[in-house]
C-alpha cells in the first residue's frame, strides 16, 4: 500500500512538471486559440487578423515597452497555441535585449543568428534579419509536441 501511494504521488508530481508551459506576458502558451485571444485582449492586445487557413492570428499591442505585432500560431486539429512571433517596432536592439533578459530573468547566448534564452518549457529566440524588423520567437515544448502529433 505504501509503494502504491509513493507511485501515485510521483505520477502526480511528474504530471505537474510536464504540464508547465512557457509564457508570454504572463499568459501560458497552451489552450485553444479563442481562449488565448480573450487573455490577449485582457492584456491590452487587439486582434488585427485571423488567418484561419494558415492557422495563425495577428494582434497589436505593447511588449516590454515597445509597440509590436504578435503572430500566434496554433495546431490544425485542437487549435492549441504553440508559438508566438513578436515583431517590435522602432527598437534599440541592445535596450530590447536587456528588457528581454529582465523579463525572462535569464542570461542569453549570443551567436551569429541572434540571441537565445534557455527555458525549461520551451525556447525563446530573438534575431535581427538584415533589412527586416527584429523578431522574437517564443515556442512551447508541449505545444510543439502536440503539433507534431496532429500532423502525423
Backbone as a printed PyTorch tensor [residue, N CA C, xyz], in Angstrom:
tensor([[[  0.8280,  -1.1920,   0.0000],
         [  0.0000,   0.0000,   0.0000],
         [  0.8770,   1.2620,   0.0000]],

        [[  1.9550,   1.2140,   0.7680],
         [  2.8600,   2.3580,   0.8480],
         [  3.5160,   2.6110,  -0.5130]],

        [[  3.8960,   1.5240,  -1.2140],
         [  4.5090,   1.6550,  -2.5380],
         [  3.5200,   2.2650,  -3.5250]],

        [[  2.2690,   1.8520,  -3.4500],
         [  1.2470,   2.3830,  -4.3360],
         [  1.0720,   3.8900,  -4.1110]],

        [[  1.0730,   4.3190,  -2.8700],
         [  0.9470,   5.7260,  -2.5300],
         [  2.1290,   6.5230,  -3.0870]],

        [[  3.3310,   5.9910,  -2.9630],
         [  4.5220,   6.6630,  -3.4820],
         [  4.4360,   6.7910,  -4.9980]],

        [[  4.0080,   5.7260,  -5.6750],
         [  3.8670,   5.7570,  -7.1290],
         [  2.8450,   6.8100,  -7.5520]],

        [[  1.7140,   6.8800,  -6.8490],
         [  0.6840,   7.8660,  -7.1740],
         [  1.2000,   9.2890,  -6.9850]],

        [[  1.9250,   9.5260,  -5.9040],
         [  2.4820,  10.8550,  -5.6500],
         [  3.4760,  11.2260,  -6.7430]],

        [[  4.3490,  10.2930,  -7.1190],
         [  5.3300,  10.5540,  -8.1760],
         [  4.6510,  10.8160,  -9.5180]],

        [[  3.5980,  10.0740,  -9.8210],
         [  2.8590,  10.2940, -11.0700],
         [  2.2320,  11.6860, -11.0910]],

        [[  1.6360,  12.0740,  -9.9790],
         [  1.0340,  13.4100,  -9.8960],
         [  2.0950,  14.4840, -10.0500]],

        [[  3.2280,  14.3070,  -9.3960],
         [  4.3050,  15.2850,  -9.4830],
         [  4.8390,  15.3710, -10.9080]],

        [[  5.0540,  14.2330, -11.5560],
         [  5.5800,  14.2680, -12.9210],
         [  4.5750,  14.9140, -13.8690]],

        [[  3.2800,  14.7070, -13.6340],
         [  2.2680,  15.3500, -14.4690],
         [  2.3060,  16.8670, -14.2780]],

        [[  2.4920,  17.3140, -13.0360],
         [  2.5740,  18.7470, -12.7690],
         [  3.7700,  19.3470, -13.4860]],

        [[  4.9030,  18.6740, -13.4600],
         [  6.0960,  19.1950, -14.1130],
         [  5.8920,  19.2380, -15.6210]],

        [[  5.3350,  18.1890, -16.1870],
         [  5.1380,  18.1230, -17.6400],
         [  4.0600,  19.0900, -18.1120]],

        [[  3.1660,  19.4790, -17.2310],
         [  2.0670,  20.3460, -17.6250],
         [  2.4680,  21.8180, -17.6700]],

        [[  3.6980,  22.1570, -17.3200],
         [  4.1440,  23.5420, -17.3460],
         [  4.2760,  24.0330, -18.7830]],

        [[  4.0480,  25.3260, -18.9810],
         [  4.1450,  25.9260, -20.3040],
         [  4.9230,  27.2280, -20.2150]],

        [[  5.5850,  27.5790, -21.2960],
         [  6.2650,  28.8560, -21.3890],
         [  5.1950,  29.9470, -21.4800]],

        [[  5.5260,  31.1720, -21.0770],
         [  4.5330,  32.2380, -21.0370],
         [  4.9230,  33.4360, -21.8950]],

        [[  3.9100,  34.1690, -22.3090],
         [  4.0600,  35.4530, -22.9830],
         [  3.1760,  36.4360, -22.2290]],

        [[  3.7740,  37.4540, -21.6400],
         [  3.0380,  38.4430, -20.8330],
         [  2.1720,  37.7560, -19.7670]],

        [[  2.7530,  36.7810, -19.1040],
         [  2.0780,  36.0070, -18.0540],
         [  0.8900,  35.1930, -18.5620]],

        [[  0.8270,  34.9460, -19.8630],
         [ -0.2030,  34.1050, -20.4540],
         [  0.4740,  32.8240, -20.9200]],

        [[  0.1350,  31.6770, -20.3400],
         [  0.7640,  30.4240, -20.7840],
         [  0.4170,  30.1110, -22.2390]],

        [[  1.3970,  29.6290, -22.9870],
         [  1.1650,  29.2140, -24.3720],
         [  0.5670,  27.8220, -24.3380]],

        [[ -0.6960,  27.7630, -24.0790],
         [ -1.4200,  26.4970, -24.0840],
         [ -2.8890,  26.8100, -24.2750]],

        [[ -3.6310,  25.8120, -24.4780],
         [ -5.0600,  26.0160, -24.6330],
         [ -5.4490,  26.4250, -26.0400]],

        [[ -6.7170,  26.5880, -26.2300],
         [ -7.3290,  26.8490, -27.5240],
         [ -7.1640,  28.3160, -27.9060]],

        [[ -7.0440,  28.5910, -29.1940],
         [ -6.7520,  29.9370, -29.6990],
         [ -7.8080,  30.9620, -29.2700]],

        [[ -9.0750,  30.5860, -29.1900],
         [-10.1060,  31.5530, -28.7810],
         [ -9.9380,  31.9530, -27.3240]],

        [[ -9.5880,  31.0050, -26.4630],
         [ -9.3130,  31.3270, -25.0570],
         [ -8.0810,  32.2130, -24.9450]],

        [[ -7.0590,  31.9030, -25.7360],
         [ -5.8330,  32.6970, -25.7380],
         [ -6.1270,  34.1270, -26.2040]],

        [[ -6.9930,  34.2650, -27.2050],
         [ -7.3680,  35.5860, -27.7110],
         [ -8.0070,  36.4190, -26.6150]],

        [[ -8.8710,  35.8080, -25.8330],
         [ -9.5110,  36.5320, -24.7260],
         [ -8.4630,  37.0230, -23.7260]],

        [[ -7.4910,  36.1900, -23.4100],
         [ -6.4250,  36.5830, -22.4800],
         [ -5.5570,  37.6930, -23.0790]],

        [[ -5.3220,  37.6290, -24.3840],
         [ -4.5580,  38.6910, -25.0490],
         [ -5.3200,  40.0150, -24.9800]],

        [[ -6.6340,  39.9670, -25.1920],
         [ -7.4530,  41.1830, -25.0840],
         [ -7.3660,  41.7620, -23.6710]],

        [[ -7.4520,  40.8910, -22.6790],
         [ -7.3340,  41.3390, -21.2900],
         [ -5.9680,  41.9660, -21.0310]],

        [[ -4.9470,  41.5110, -21.7700],
         [ -3.5910,  42.0470, -21.6300],
         [ -3.3400,  43.2800, -22.4850]],

        [[ -4.3780,  43.8070, -23.1250],
         [ -4.2500,  45.0410, -23.8900],
         [ -3.9450,  44.8780, -25.3640]],

        [[ -3.9920,  43.6650, -25.8870],
         [ -3.7310,  43.4420, -27.3060],
         [ -5.0400,  43.4450, -28.0810]],

        [[ -4.9690,  43.9390, -29.3030],
         [ -6.1420,  43.9590, -30.1780],
         [ -5.9210,  42.9810, -31.3210]],

        [[ -6.9330,  42.1740, -31.5870],
         [ -6.8740,  41.2390, -32.7110],
         [ -6.9400,  42.0290, -34.0080]],

        [[ -5.9550,  41.8240, -34.8930],
         [ -5.8850,  42.5250, -36.1710],
         [ -6.3900,  41.6680, -37.3250]],

        [[ -6.0020,  40.3720, -37.3310],
         [ -6.3620,  39.4750, -38.4380],
         [ -6.4580,  38.0440, -37.9570]],

        [[ -7.4010,  37.3130, -38.5530],
         [ -7.4980,  35.8690, -38.3400],
         [ -7.1150,  35.2020, -39.6520]],

        [[ -6.0120,  34.5050, -39.6500],
         [ -5.5520,  33.7880, -40.8420],
         [ -5.8660,  32.3050, -40.6200]],

        [[ -7.1520,  31.9660, -40.6810],
         [ -7.5860,  30.6160, -40.3180],
         [ -7.0760,  29.5500, -41.2760]],

        [[ -6.9040,  29.8810, -42.5490],
         [ -6.3640,  28.8890, -43.4880],
         [ -4.9040,  28.5680, -43.1840]],

        [[ -4.1800,  29.5630, -42.6730],
         [ -2.7670,  29.3780, -42.3630],
         [ -2.5170,  29.1100, -40.8750]],

        [[ -3.5830,  29.0430, -40.0850],
         [ -3.5350,  28.6730, -38.6670],
         [ -2.7570,  29.6500, -37.7850]],

        [[ -3.0230,  30.9550, -37.9620],
         [ -2.4600,  31.9380, -37.0370],
         [ -3.3280,  33.1880, -36.9750]],

        [[ -3.1740,  33.9230, -35.8640],
         [ -3.8440,  35.1970, -35.6530],
         [ -2.7620,  36.2660, -35.4940]],

        [[ -3.0990,  37.5120, -35.8280],
         [ -2.1990,  38.6490, -35.6550],
         [ -2.8540,  39.6210, -34.6650]],

        [[ -2.0630,  40.0650, -33.6850],
         [ -2.5130,  41.0340, -32.6850],
         [ -1.5750,  42.2320, -32.7120]],

        [[ -2.0430,  43.3380, -32.1480],
         [ -1.1920,  44.5060, -31.9770],
         [ -1.2990,  44.9540, -30.5270]],

        [[ -0.1420,  45.3050, -29.9470],
         [ -0.1220,  45.7510, -28.5640],
         [  1.2740,  46.1800, -28.1610]],

        [[  1.5380,  46.1390, -26.8630],
         [  2.8290,  46.5590, -26.3230],
         [  3.4810,  45.4000, -25.5960]],

        [[  4.7740,  45.2000, -25.8810],
         [  5.5550,  44.1650, -25.2000],
         [  6.8980,  44.7580, -24.8240]],

        [[  7.3000,  44.5710, -23.5750],
         [  8.4980,  45.1590, -22.9600],
         [  8.6970,  46.6160, -23.3930]],

        [[  7.6020,  47.3770, -23.3290],
         [  7.6630,  48.8060, -23.5630],
         [  7.6570,  49.2560, -25.0100]],

        [[  7.5080,  48.3350, -25.9470],
         [  7.5230,  48.6930, -27.3610],
         [  6.2450,  48.2400, -28.0560]],

        [[  5.7690,  49.0700, -28.9780],
         [  4.6540,  48.6760, -29.8250],
         [  5.0920,  47.4780, -30.6540]],

        [[  4.1950,  46.5220, -30.8210],
         [  4.5810,  45.3020, -31.5260],
         [  3.3770,  44.6310, -32.1790]],

        [[  3.6720,  43.9170, -33.2560],
         [  2.7190,  42.9840, -33.8320],
         [  3.0740,  41.5990, -33.3110]],

        [[  2.0460,  40.8150, -32.9980],
         [  2.2580,  39.4830, -32.4370],
         [  1.4910,  38.4710, -33.2720]],

        [[  2.2260,  37.5090, -33.7940],
         [  1.6110,  36.4090, -34.5450],
         [  1.5320,  35.2120, -33.6090]],

        [[  0.3420,  34.6220, -33.5010],
         [  0.1360,  33.4630, -32.6340],
         [ -0.2800,  32.2840, -33.5110]],

        [[  0.5620,  31.2410, -33.5300],
         [  0.2960,  30.0430, -34.3240],
         [ -0.3950,  28.9880, -33.4630]],

        [[ -1.2750,  28.2070, -34.0950],
         [ -1.9810,  27.1570, -33.3730],
         [ -2.0620,  25.8950, -34.2240]],

        [[ -2.3150,  24.7740, -33.5530],
         [ -2.3280,  23.4670, -34.2150],
         [ -3.5950,  23.2920, -35.0590]],

        [[ -3.5450,  22.4080, -36.0810],
         [ -4.6770,  22.2790, -37.0010],
         [ -5.9250,  21.6060, -36.4410]],

        [[ -5.7920,  20.6400, -35.5570],
         [ -6.9640,  19.8940, -35.0830],
         [ -7.5530,  20.4540, -33.7950]],

        [[ -6.7170,  20.6500, -32.7830],
         [ -7.2230,  21.0940, -31.4850],
         [ -7.1230,  22.6030, -31.3020]],

        [[ -6.5150,  23.2900, -32.2670],
         [ -6.3370,  24.7500, -32.2280],
         [ -5.5850,  25.1970, -30.9740]],

        [[ -4.5990,  24.3990, -30.5720],
         [ -3.7760,  24.6890, -29.4000],
         [ -2.6340,  25.6360, -29.7720]],

        [[ -2.4700,  26.7010, -29.0080],
         [ -1.3910,  27.6670, -29.2390],
         [ -0.0510,  26.9990, -28.9460]],

        [[  0.9220,  27.1880, -29.8580],
         [  2.2380,  26.5910, -29.6250],
         [  3.4020,  27.5440, -29.9090]],

        [[  3.1600,  28.6360, -30.6420],
         [  4.2680,  29.5440, -30.9520],
         [  3.7620,  30.9760, -31.0860]],

        [[  4.6300,  31.9050, -30.6560],
         [  4.3500,  33.3320, -30.7870],
         [  5.5490,  33.9850, -31.4600]],

        [[  5.2660,  34.8780, -32.3950],
         [  6.3230,  35.6830, -33.0120],
         [  6.0000,  37.1440, -32.7550]],

        [[  6.9140,  37.8460, -32.0980],
         [  6.7250,  39.2470, -31.7630],
         [  7.6310,  40.0770, -32.6710]],

        [[  7.0530,  41.0570, -33.3620],
         [  7.8290,  41.9680, -34.1950],
         [  7.6810,  43.3660, -33.6110]],

        [[  8.6670,  43.7800, -32.8110],
         [  8.5920,  45.1200, -32.2100],
         [  8.9210,  46.1950, -33.2410]],

        [[  8.3480,  47.3560, -33.0630],
         [  8.5840,  48.4740, -33.9840],
         [  9.5230,  49.4930, -33.3390]],

        [[ 10.4780,  49.9700, -34.1210],
         [ 11.3770,  51.0530, -33.7200],
         [ 12.0700,  50.7840, -32.3900]],

        [[ 12.8320,  49.6980, -32.3220],
         [ 13.5130,  49.3490, -31.0830],
         [ 15.0190,  49.5550, -31.2000]],

        [[ 15.6050,  49.9010, -30.0770],
         [ 17.0510,  49.9020, -29.9450],
         [ 17.4190,  48.4890, -29.4950]],

        [[ 18.1530,  47.7600, -30.3330],
         [ 18.4010,  46.3350, -30.0870],
         [ 19.0360,  46.0750, -28.7200]],

        [[ 20.1350,  46.7450, -28.3270],
         [ 20.7270,  46.4440, -27.0060],
         [ 19.7460,  46.6810, -25.8470]],

        [[ 18.9610,  47.7430, -25.9350],
         [ 17.9740,  48.0350, -24.8830],
         [ 16.8930,  46.9660, -24.8620]],

        [[ 16.4540,  46.5330, -26.0460],
         [ 15.4150,  45.4990, -26.1370],
         [ 15.9180,  44.1730, -25.5710]],

        [[ 17.1500,  43.8090, -25.8970],
         [ 17.7380,  42.5710, -25.3700],
         [ 17.8300,  42.6520, -23.8460]],

        [[ 18.2220,  43.8150, -23.3140],
         [ 18.2620,  43.9860, -21.8520],
         [ 16.8730,  43.8170, -21.2480]],

        [[ 15.8520,  44.3630, -21.9180],
         [ 14.4690,  44.2240, -21.4360],
         [ 14.0260,  42.7690, -21.4460]],

        [[ 14.3880,  42.0390, -22.5010],
         [ 14.0360,  40.6180, -22.5760],
         [ 14.7230,  39.8330, -21.4730]],

        [[ 15.9940,  40.1540, -21.2160],
         [ 16.7310,  39.4700, -20.1540],
         [ 16.0870,  39.7470, -18.8030]],

        [[ 15.6820,  40.9880, -18.5790],
         [ 14.9920,  41.3310, -17.3320],
         [ 13.6520,  40.6070, -17.2520]],

        [[ 12.9200,  40.5860, -18.3660],
         [ 11.5900,  39.9650, -18.4050],
         [ 11.6620,  38.4590, -18.1520]],

        [[ 12.6130,  37.7840, -18.8020],
         [ 12.7060,  36.3310, -18.6670],
         [ 13.6510,  35.8970, -17.5650]],

        [[ 14.3780,  36.8490, -16.9640],
         [ 15.1960,  36.5550, -15.7920],
         [ 16.3290,  35.5840, -16.0290]],

        [[ 16.8090,  35.5160, -17.2410],
         [ 17.8680,  34.5570, -17.5530],
         [ 18.9140,  35.2290, -18.4290]],

        [[ 20.0970,  34.6980, -18.3690],
         [ 21.1390,  35.1500, -19.2760],
         [ 20.8980,  34.5290, -20.6450]],

        [[ 21.3910,  35.1750, -21.6730],
         [ 21.2080,  34.6740, -23.0200],
         [ 22.5390,  34.2380, -23.6220]],

        [[ 22.4170,  33.4990, -24.7100],
         [ 23.5760,  33.1030, -25.5100],
         [ 23.4500,  33.8710, -26.8100]],

        [[ 24.5220,  34.5230, -27.2160],
         [ 24.5050,  35.2630, -28.4710],
         [ 25.3720,  34.5370, -29.4900]],

        [[ 24.8370,  34.4300, -30.7140],
         [ 25.6220,  33.8600, -31.8060],
         [ 25.3460,  34.6850, -33.0610]],

        [[ 25.8360,  34.2370, -34.1880],
         [ 25.6780,  34.9920, -35.4370],
         [ 24.2150,  35.1720, -35.8380]],

        [[ 23.3480,  34.2650, -35.4020],
         [ 21.9350,  34.3350, -35.7780],
         [ 21.1190,  35.2380, -34.8550]],

        [[ 21.5970,  35.4780, -33.6490],
         [ 20.8450,  36.3180, -32.7240],
         [ 21.0840,  35.9180, -31.2840]],

        [[ 20.0140,  35.9190, -30.5110],
         [ 20.0820,  35.6600, -29.0780],
         [ 19.1550,  34.4980, -28.7330]],

        [[ 19.5600,  33.7250, -27.7410],
         [ 18.7350,  32.5910, -27.3300],
         [ 18.7450,  32.4890, -25.8130]],

        [[ 17.5430,  32.3530, -25.2380],
         [ 17.3940,  32.1420, -23.8110],
         [ 17.0290,  30.6890, -23.5810]],

        [[ 17.6370,  30.0740, -22.6030],
         [ 17.2690,  28.6970, -22.2570],
         [ 16.0400,  28.7360, -21.3800]],

        [[ 15.1620,  27.8060, -21.6160],
         [ 13.9420,  27.7410, -20.8240],
         [ 13.5380,  26.2800, -20.6850]],

        [[ 13.1120,  25.9190, -19.4990],
         [ 12.7570,  24.5320, -19.2130],
         [ 11.5740,  24.0430, -20.0370]],

        [[ 10.6560,  24.9410, -20.4040],
         [  9.4100,  24.5140, -21.0350],
         [  9.2860,  24.9150, -22.5010]],

        [[ 10.3740,  25.3850, -23.0960],
         [ 10.3180,  25.7870, -24.4910],
         [ 11.5390,  26.5870, -24.8680]],

        [[ 11.4270,  27.3910, -25.8880],
         [ 12.5560,  28.1740, -26.3550],
         [ 12.1800,  29.6120, -26.6270]],

        [[ 13.1450,  30.5040, -26.4180],
         [ 12.9590,  31.9240, -26.6700],
         [ 14.1240,  32.3610, -27.5510]],

        [[ 13.8100,  32.9040, -28.7220],
         [ 14.8290,  33.2920, -29.6880],
         [ 14.5540,  34.7070, -30.1760]],

        [[ 15.6000,  35.5090, -30.2970],
         [ 15.4660,  36.8710, -30.8120],
         [ 16.5240,  37.0520, -31.8870]],

        [[ 16.0790,  37.4000, -33.0960],
         [ 17.0360,  37.5740, -34.1690],
         [ 16.7010,  38.8220, -34.9750]],

        [[ 17.7010,  39.3440, -35.6470],
         [ 17.5540,  40.5670, -36.4120],
         [ 17.9950,  40.3150, -37.8530]],

        [[ 17.0790,  39.8410, -38.7000],
         [ 17.4260,  39.5900, -40.0980],
         [ 17.7810,  40.9050, -40.8030]],

        [[ 18.7070,  40.8380, -41.7500],
         [ 19.1030,  42.0370, -42.4840],
         [ 17.9090,  42.6590, -43.1960]],

        [[ 17.8340,  43.9620, -43.1290],
         [ 16.7900,  44.7880, -43.7530],
         [ 15.3610,  44.3750, -43.4070]],

        [[ 15.1840,  43.7600, -42.2650],
         [ 13.8430,  43.4210, -41.7800],
         [ 13.7570,  43.7980, -40.3120]],

        [[ 12.5260,  43.8630, -39.8120],
         [ 12.3330,  44.1530, -38.3970],
         [ 12.8330,  42.9820, -37.5560]],

        [[ 13.3460,  43.2730, -36.3610],
         [ 13.7580,  42.1750, -35.4790],
         [ 12.5500,  41.3370, -35.0780]],

        [[ 12.7890,  40.0760, -34.7390],
         [ 11.7050,  39.1640, -34.3940],
         [ 12.0550,  38.3710, -33.1490]],

        [[ 11.0970,  38.2660, -32.2610],
         [ 11.2050,  37.4310, -31.0730],
         [ 10.2860,  36.2330, -31.2850]],

        [[ 10.8040,  35.0210, -31.0990],
         [ 10.0010,  33.8070, -31.2540],
         [  9.9830,  33.0760, -29.9170]],

        [[  8.7910,  32.7450, -29.4520],
         [  8.6120,  32.0050, -28.2010],
         [  7.8580,  30.7260, -28.5490]],

        [[  8.4570,  29.5780, -28.2280],
         [  7.8350,  28.2950, -28.5750],
         [  7.6390,  27.4490, -27.3220]],

        [[  6.4660,  26.8530, -27.2100],
         [  6.1300,  25.9900, -26.0850],
         [  6.4380,  24.5370, -26.4440]],

        [[  7.2020,  23.8640, -25.5980],
         [  7.6170,  22.4810, -25.8850],
         [  6.4270,  21.5290, -25.9720]],

        [[  5.4590,  21.6670, -25.0860],
         [  4.2800,  20.7840, -25.0980],
         [  3.4570,  21.0440, -26.3620]],

        [[  3.2910,  22.3070, -26.7270],
         [  2.5370,  22.6490, -27.9280],
         [  3.1980,  22.1610, -29.2020]],

        [[  4.5280,  22.2440, -29.2630],
         [  5.2550,  21.7480, -30.4340],
         [  5.0460,  20.2380, -30.5690]],

        [[  5.0650,  19.5310, -29.4410],
         [  4.8340,  18.0850, -29.4730],
         [  3.4240,  17.7810, -29.9770]],

        [[  2.4470,  18.5660, -29.5190],
         [  1.0580,  18.3680, -29.9650],
         [  0.9450,  18.6300, -31.4670]],

        [[  1.6440,  19.6620, -31.9780],
         [  1.6390,  19.9490, -33.4000],
         [  2.1670,  18.7580, -34.2020]],

        [[  3.2730,  18.1730, -33.7410],
         [  3.8450,  17.0140, -34.4180],
         [  2.8520,  15.8480, -34.4490]],

        [[  2.1810,  15.6120, -33.3350],
         [  1.2140,  14.5090, -33.2590],
         [  0.0340,  14.7550, -34.2090]],

        [[ -0.4500,  16.0040, -34.2800],
         [ -1.6060,  16.3010, -35.1120],
         [ -1.2790,  16.2620, -36.6020]],

        [[ -0.0300,  16.4490, -36.9510],
         [  0.3710,  16.4000, -38.3640],
         [  0.6210,  14.9790, -38.8460]],

        [[  0.7520,  14.0200, -37.9440],
         [  1.0130,  12.6150, -38.3190],
         [ -0.2100,  11.9550, -38.8890]]])
